[in-house]
Amino acid sequence: MTLRIADCGLRIADCGLRIADFLTTPIHDQSAIRDPQSALLTLVAAAFGGVIGSFLNVCIHRLPRGASVVLPASACPRCGHELSWFENIPIVSWVVLRGRCRACRAAIGIRYPIVEAITAAMFAAAWWYYVPSALLVSRLLFGCALIVLFAIDLEHHLLPNVITLPGIVVGFLFSLVTEPGWQASLIGILAGGGVLFGVAEAYYRVRHEEGLGMGDVKMLAMVGAFLGWKLTLMTLMMASLGGSVIGVLLIVTRRGGLKYALPFGTFLALGAAAAATVGPAVLDWYLGLL
């Protein structure tokens, strides 16, 4: 009888430790202690992400042209054929139609399924990693903005204000209830926008020509709003390094010169995506060396 009571007490204590472990586990680590049903929810998140990716494709195509992203319905840009629901299934429709319009057989760019696949993967990974929280919503909105800005800047060398300026406000509002906190967010906005503005102004005064657009300034301010000043500086460092490497390769291969205009917003998007995912771990590792 005494052994049974002791065994029962040990089980209760073990249960209490598990509950305490769950409650004190940081949000980024809770994915490791979930129940198996979360795998199904992750698949649902991926499917929903694919649908959102289809909408992001609409934004990428229409925003540079100043068109509405709501109306009219999606249509072939060549013949105007309005897409049916079965022609709008993310990734699947492009594969079934072999990348061509069903009406005029015009080619449909590979960008469409790539954006949908990336967005689906992002939603699945974010759901698994962050669990339902304000931070999850914040990171997903931020990721969607980065995807649109990356694609538009790569093709048009343009960073639309309709994405960057509201993004600054939204990022700061989320900082009031989740990471990085409103102080770090505010400093990130000022530092992100201020550093690039200073670089752009100095370049103009020295070379008497524009070397950095104001779109880049506003985009880095948006990054600062969502990620805070530390990860914003990391974003800028990685974007500058990436841009320098590509620039040198273009010069070496004689595909560009010293005045070749690189879409810096694409490098900022890649740097911000890396900073948002692996940035905290890199910072912890670096600070641990000091």
BELHU-V749678 format. One record per backbone hydrogen bond with DSSP energy under -1.0 kcal/mol. CO is the residue of the C=O (numbers start at 1). NH is the residue of the N-H. E is the energy in kcal/mol with one decimal. If there is no record, write none. Layout:
co = (CO,CO)
nh = (NH,NH)
e = (E,E)
//
This chain:
co = (1,2,3,4,5,6,7,8,9,10,11,12,13,14,15,16,17,18,19,20,26,29,30,35,36,37,38,39,40,41,42,43,44,45,46,47,48,49,50,51,52,53,54,55,56,57,58,59,62,62,63,74,76,81,84,85,89,90,91,92,93,94,99,101,106,109,110,111,112,113,114,115,116,117,118,119,120,121,122,123,124,125,126,127,133,134,135,136,137,138,139,140,141,142,143,144,145,146,147,148,149,150,151,152,153,160,160,161,163,164,165,166,167,168,169,170,171,173,174,174,178,181,182,183,184,185,186,187,188,189,190,191,192,193,194,195,196,197,198,199,200,201,202,203,204,213,214,215,216,217,218,219,220,221,222,223,224,228,229,230,231,232,233,234,235,236,237,238,239,240,241,242,243,244,245,246,247,248,249,250,250,251,257,262,263,264,265,266,267,268,269,270,271,272,273,274,274,278,279,280,281,282,283,284,286)
nh = (5,6,7,8,9,10,11,12,13,14,15,16,17,18,19,20,21,22,23,24,29,32,33,38,39,41,42,43,44,45,46,47,48,49,50,51,52,53,54,55,56,57,58,59,60,61,62,63,65,67,66,83,80,76,87,88,93,92,95,96,97,99,108,105,101,112,114,115,116,117,118,119,120,121,122,123,124,125,126,127,128,129,130,131,137,138,139,140,141,142,143,144,145,146,147,148,149,150,151,152,153,154,155,156,157,163,164,165,167,168,169,170,171,172,173,174,175,176,177,178,181,185,186,187,188,189,190,191,192,193,194,195,196,197,198,199,200,201,202,203,204,205,206,207,208,217,218,219,220,221,222,223,224,225,226,227,228,232,233,234,235,236,237,238,239,240,241,242,243,244,245,246,247,248,249,250,251,252,253,255,256,254,260,264,266,268,269,270,271,272,273,274,275,276,277,278,279,282,283,284,285,286,287,288,289)
e = (-2.3,-2.2,-2.9,-2.7,-2.4,-2.2,-2.1,-2.3,-2.4,-2.5,-2.6,-2.5,-2.1,-2.1,-2.3,-2.5,-2.5,-2.3,-2.5,-1.9,-1.9,-1.3,-1.5,-1.9,-1.8,-1.5,-2.1,-1.7,-2.0,-2.4,-2.1,-2.3,-2.6,-2.4,-2.0,-1.6,-2.3,-2.6,-1.6,-1.5,-2.4,-1.8,-1.2,-2.1,-2.7,-2.1,-2.7,-2.3,-1.0,-2.1,-1.6,-2.4,-1.9,-2.1,-1.3,-1.4,-2.2,-3.5,-2.0,-2.9,-2.6,-2.6,-3.5,-1.3,-2.7,-1.2,-1.7,-2.7,-2.0,-2.5,-2.7,-2.4,-2.2,-2.5,-2.4,-2.4,-2.2,-2.7,-2.7,-2.3,-2.1,-2.3,-2.9,-1.1,-1.6,-2.5,-2.7,-2.2,-2.4,-2.3,-2.6,-2.5,-2.1,-2.2,-2.1,-2.1,-2.5,-2.7,-2.2,-2.4,-2.4,-2.1,-1.7,-3.4,-1.5,-1.5,-1.9,-1.9,-1.4,-1.7,-1.4,-2.9,-2.6,-1.9,-2.4,-2.3,-1.4,-1.1,-1.7,-1.6,-1.4,-2.3,-2.6,-2.4,-2.1,-2.4,-2.2,-3.3,-2.9,-2.2,-2.2,-2.8,-1.4,-2.0,-2.4,-2.2,-2.9,-2.6,-2.4,-2.4,-2.0,-2.2,-1.9,-3.1,-2.0,-1.0,-2.4,-2.1,-2.4,-1.7,-1.8,-2.2,-2.3,-1.8,-1.8,-2.9,-2.0,-1.4,-2.1,-1.7,-2.2,-2.4,-2.3,-2.5,-2.7,-2.4,-2.3,-2.7,-2.7,-2.2,-2.3,-2.3,-2.5,-2.5,-2.2,-2.3,-2.0,-2.9,-2.4,-2.7,-1.2,-1.0,-1.6,-1.7,-1.6,-2.3,-2.2,-2.0,-2.7,-2.8,-2.2,-2.2,-2.5,-2.5,-1.1,-2.3,-1.1,-2.2,-2.7,-2.4,-2.3,-2.6,-3.0,-1.6,-1.0)
//
